[in-house]
Amino acid sequence: MAKKQSLSPPQVVVLGFLVVILVGTILLSLPQTTANGERQRLVDALFTATSAVCVTGLVVHDTGTYFSLFGQIVILLLIQIGGLGYMTMATFLLLLIGKTITLKERLIMQESMPQFSLGGVVQFTKYVLKVTLILEVIGATILSLRWMGDYSVPKAIYLGIFHAVSAFCNAGFALFSDSFGGFRGDMVICLTVLFLVIVGGLGYVVVSDLYYFRHRKFPQLSIHTKMVLSITLTLIVLGGVAFYLLESKNPSTLARLPGKEKVMASLFQAVTPRTAGFSVVDVGGMMRGSLFITIILMFIGASPGGTGGGIKTTTFGVMLVTVWATLKGRSDVTLFKHRIPGEVISKSFVVGFLSIFFIVIITLFITSSESYDFVRVFFETMSAFGTVGLSTGITSGLSSLGKILLILTMFVGRLGPLTIGVAMMREVEDLRFRYPERKVLVG
């Protein structure tokens, strides 16, 4: 009798996200979720559910006006589940009912929320939930207090909670039709949102490392944290400066804004492309150069173990230092006086290659099926893959095929092409021998 094969951790993670998206699609298909009481098209419900679970923020309908309160709450719950990872939420529920976490469940948790080792994964999950709750409550409180001057107390609180969760999870869903365009001169709102976006994108490992380093429980920061912080800061500064220089004379974006708002808008648009998706300017009116820089930022994305997408800052960093070491003729790839393992280097380039290959294929398909400009299609595809949510305004006008292709792109972007690939491949035993080595001419 053949031995029954169980699902591998990557397969369970993929299946789990699919189940959550399916449930979300069913809920968003109900007439109660729309403001006018009419059912939305199934493909639109699937698109919105996928965008929420994959914390992307691309929308086919305006979230604040098209959906009822019930529909917005469904979207908010999907964002929270997708941001934390469904296994984190499932673990929390298991702990609440007092169930013991098995070894297989720990392996799945580790796959869903990458850690360096299996030990302490349950404790780390508790830490993730605690940090998420604290930061979202702080963000919601600040935003609610600020909006109490403009709205009634209940609505201000609701707006504060919704946007705090959306920002920390790097989802990009907003209840304002122009995202945060009406608040680009408001320092309290902009800085609060940016803080939540940055911390959510850094990853829980980095936040934990900083906390223990601050309280002197760790003698020094890990290489992972140093790389994440240095690349994140570099991308924010370079992105902000580039956006300011390219858009300062563009009447559709920065030209008509006061000096302070120009600086804030440039900073905002440098941070949010790295998977948050909020905007304070008309993305469709941006210069081609700014769109290209935004595409690069969306491709790099956030950091591992966080709520964002993209190939991740560390993947990009490892590829950079590997190229530098190769150009210098060094056999070892080093960073911060430590050697990077070969398997990490290989994984980084595999992730980069698979990501580029997938994006190119999807872009070609959408370009063939739609009548929009190539740059706009490429931008939209990269936004979906990076789970960003920025749009030049073509999403709602896409055909059903175009929307389905973006749905697939959001799903692959959230889980990562490597996880999807491993889940699809059959597990094979390691060979007990090695083939002879031969050199191949490259370059």
N, C-alpha and C positions, 0 to 999 in steps of 0.2 A: 504494500500500500504506500503510495507516494506521500511524502511528508508535506503537510500543509505549510505553504509559505506565508509568513506574516509580512505586513507592510513595514518597510524601512522607515526610520525617523523622517527623512526628507519627504517620503511619500505621504506620511501621516500629516505633516505640516501643510503640504499642498492640498490634500483632501480636506483638511480642516478649514482652510481659507475658502475653498470652494463651497463648503457647506454654509459658512457664515454669509457668503455672497448670495447664495441661493435663498436663504431665509430672508435676507435683506431685500432681495428682488421681489419676493412674494409679498412682503409687508408694504413695500413702496408701490406695488401694483394695486393696492386697495384704494378705493375712491376717497376714503377718509384722510389719505395723506396729502391730497391736493386742496388748495384753497377754494377752487370752484366745484369740488365734489365729483370731478370727472376722473376716470381712470387714465393714467398716462400709458403710452405705448410700452409694450413689454421690453423692447430694446432700450428705451429710455430709462425704465426702472432698473434694468440690469446695469446700464451704464452708470447711473447714480449710485447704486449699491456697490459696484466695483470701485468707483472713485472714492467712496467713503471708507470702505474696508481697506483699500490700498492707500489710504490717506493721501490722495492725489489732489482733488479739488477741481478737476475739470467738470464742467456742468453743461447740461443741455437745456436746463431751465433755471431761472433765477431763484436761488434758494430762499431768499427772504420774502418773495411775493408769490411764487408759484405753489410752494408747499404750505400746508396748514401747520399749526403748532404740533400736532401729532406727527406729521411727516418730518418736521425739523428735528423732533426728539429722536425719531428712528434714525435719522442721519447722524445725529450726535452720538448715539449709542454705537452705531457702526464705526464711527471715527475712533471712539475710545477703544473698542475691541481691536480694531485694525492697528491702531497706534501702539498699543501694548503688546499685541500678538495674542492670538486666540488661546495659545497654550498658557500664557501668563494668567489670563482670566480664568481658564479652566482649573489651573493649579490653585488659584485663590479660592474658587468654589469648593474644591476637594479639601483644602485645608479648613474651610469653614465647617464642613460636615465631619471633620475629624478623620478623613481617609488617609491611609499611609500612601506616600508617593513611591511607586515601584521604580525599579532600575530602568525599565523601558520608558516609563513616563519621564524620568530624568533625562534620558537620552534625547527624547523628543523635545523637551524643554530646552536642552542645550542647542539643538538644531534650530529651534524657533527663536532663541535669544542667545546668540553666540557667546560662549565663555571660553576662557583659556583651558579650563579643566572641568571635570564633571563634579568635583567636590564642592559642596556648598551651594549647589545650583538652586535648591529650595530656599535657602536663606537669602540668596541673591534675588530671587523672585519676590520675596517679602519686601526686600529693600526697594526694588523697582516700584512696587505698588505704593509704598510709603512716600518715596520721592515724588512720584507722579501726583499723588493726592495733595501733598504739601504745596508743590509748585503751582498746580492748577488752582488750588484754593487761594493762594497769594495773588496770582494773576487775575483771577475772577473778582477778588475783593477790590483790587486797585481799579480795574476797568469798570466795575459796577459803581463804585463811588464817583468816578469821573463822569459816568453817563447819567447819574442821578440829577445832574443839573440840566439835562436835556430831555430826559424821559421820566415817566412815572417810575416809582421804586420797583415794582414787580418786573417791568420791562427792562429796566437798567440791570437788575440782577440777572435776568435771563440772558441778556446780551453779553454780560460779563462772563457768565459760565460758558456759553456757547463758544465765544471767541477765544477764551482762555484754553479750553480743551482743544479747539481747532488749531490754535497756534502751537501749543506744546507738542501735539501729535504731528505737527508739520503738515496739516491737512489742507489748509488754504480755503476751506469753506467759509464764506462770510454772509451775513444776513443783510448787507448793504449792497445795492446794485453795482456800485463803483468800487467794491472791496473797501479799502481804507482811503480812497481818494479824497473824501471829504474831511479827513482828519490828518492830512499830511503835515499840517502846521502845528498839530497838537503833540507836544513832547511827551506828555504822560502816556497817551495811548500808543504812540509809535514806539517809544522805548520799552514799554511793557510788553508789547507784542514781539518786538525784536529779541528781548531777553528770553521769552518763552521759546521762540523759534530756535535761537542759538543753543540754549541748554538742551532742548529736546533733540536737536540734531547732533550734539556732541556725543551722545551715547551714555548709558548708565555706568559703564565701566569707567569712563573719564570722570564723570561726576563723583563717583565713589572714590576714585583715586585722589581727586582734588580735596574731597572732604577729609579723608584720613591723613593726607599730607598736611593740610591746614592744621589739624589737631595733633600733628607730630606723631601719628601712629605708624606712618610709613616714612623712612628716612629720605626717600626721594621719589620723584614721579617716575612712572614706568615709561619705557620707550614708546609704547602705544599712545599714552597720553601726551607726551611731548610732541609726537608727530601730528596727532590730531589738532592740538592747540596751535602749533606753528603753521600748519597748512590752512586751518580755518581762518586765523588772523590774516595771513597773507592774501587769501582769496577775498576776504571782506575789504581789505584796504585797496588792493589792486582793482577789484571790481567796482568799488565806490568811486575811485579816482577816474577810471575809464568811463564809467557811465556819466559822470559829471562833465568830463571833457567832450564827450560825443554828443550829449543831449542838451548842454547849456544854451545852445542857440536854436534848439528845435521848438517852435511855437506849440507843437502838439504835446510836449512833455514839460520841459523845465524853463524854457525861455521867458515865460510870463510870470514865473514865481519869484517871490522875494528871496534874498540871499540865504536866509536861514532855512527856508523850505526847500531850496535847491539842494543844500547839503543833506538835509534829512531824507529827502526823496532819493538821492543818490545812494546813501547808506542803506536805506530800506530796500532799494532794488538790487543792491549787492548781496544782501543777506537772504531775501526770500526766494531767489531762484534756486538756492541750494535746498530745495524740496518743500518750501512752505507754500508758495503760490499766491500769497497776498500781494497787492500792488497799490501804489498811491498815484500812479500815472496811467495813461492810456497805452497799454502794451502794443496795441495795433498801430499806434502812431509813432513808435520808436524807429530810430534810424537802423539801417541794415547792420551797421557795425555793432550797435548796441544789442540787436537781436542775436548776432553771432556770439558775442561775449556771454550773453545770457544762456545761449545753448551750451557753451562750454561749462559754465557754472552748473547748469542743470545736469549735465552728463557726469560731472565729478560727484555732485550730491553731498550728502551728509556723512556721518561717520558710523562705523559698525556698532551694533547694539543699541542704536538710537531709534527714533521714530521716522527717519527720513529714508530716501531712496538714493538712486544713482549708483555708480560703481564704488563709491565711498572714498573719502579723503585718504585713507591709509593705502588703499589699492593704488590710487594715483601717485601717492608719495613713494611707494615701493618701486613702481615703474620708473619714476624719475631718477631715483638714486641708482637703480640698476643700469639705466642708460648712461648715467654719469660715470659709474664704475667701469662700464664697458669701454667708453670713450677714453678713459684714463688708463686702460689696459690692466685693470685690477681683476684678479680672480675672485676676490671676496667682495661682497656688497655690504658696506658698513654704514651705520647711522648712529649718531650719538655714542661713538666708540664701542659699538656692539655690532656683531655680524648678523645679517638677516639670513635665516635658514633658506635652503634651496627650494623647499616645498612651498614656502610663502611667496617666493618670487614667481614660481611656476603658476601658482593659483592666481596671483595678481594679473599676470599676462593672459591667462585663460579667461578670467572674468572680463578683462578689457576687450579681448578679441571677440568673445561671444556677444558682448553688449553691442559693439560696433556692427557686427554682422547682422544681429537681430534688428537693430534700428534701421540699417540700410535696406533690408528686405521689406520691413513694414512701410517705410517711407516710399519705396518704389510701388508697392501695392496700392497705397492710398493715393499717390500721385496719379496712378493709372485709372483709378476709379472715380476721382474727384476732379473738379475743374479749377481748384485753387492754385495759387502761386506756389512754386516748389519750396521757397524759403518758409512760407507760412505752414505748409504741411510738415516740413522738417522740424520746425519749431514746435508744432503741436505734438508730433511723435516723440520728440525728446522730452517735452513736458510730461507726457504720459509715462514714458520709461523712467524718468527721474522722480516720478510721483510728486511732481511740482504743482501743477494746476494752473500755471500762467497760460494765457491764451491770447492769440491775436484776433479772436472773435469768430473763428470758423467752426468751432465744435458743434454748435447747435445746427449748423447748416449741412453737416456731413450726412451722407446717405447711411442707410442701415449697415451696409458693408463697412463703410468707413468707421462707424461707431464701434462695430464689433472688433475691427482691427485695433482700435485704440483700447478697447476693453482688454484684449489679449495683452497689449503692450503694458498697460497698468499692472496687470496681474504678474507678468514676468518681471517687471521693474520692481515691484514690492518684494517679491520672494527672492529675486536674483536669478540670473540665467544659469548660474552654476548649480543652485539648489534644484531648479526645474530640470536641468540636464541630468543630474545625479538621480533624481526621482524617476526619470523616464528610463534610465539605463538599468539593465539587470546587473545584479551584483555578481562578480566573478571572483574566483579564488586567485590569489597572487601566484604567479608562476614560480616554480621551485628552481628555475635556472635563469641565466641571463644570456642573451645573444651576444656574439662578438661585436665589438665597437668598431665603427667605421666613420670617418669624417665626411661631411658634406659641405661643399662650397656654398656659402651664403653671402649676401650683401654685394 
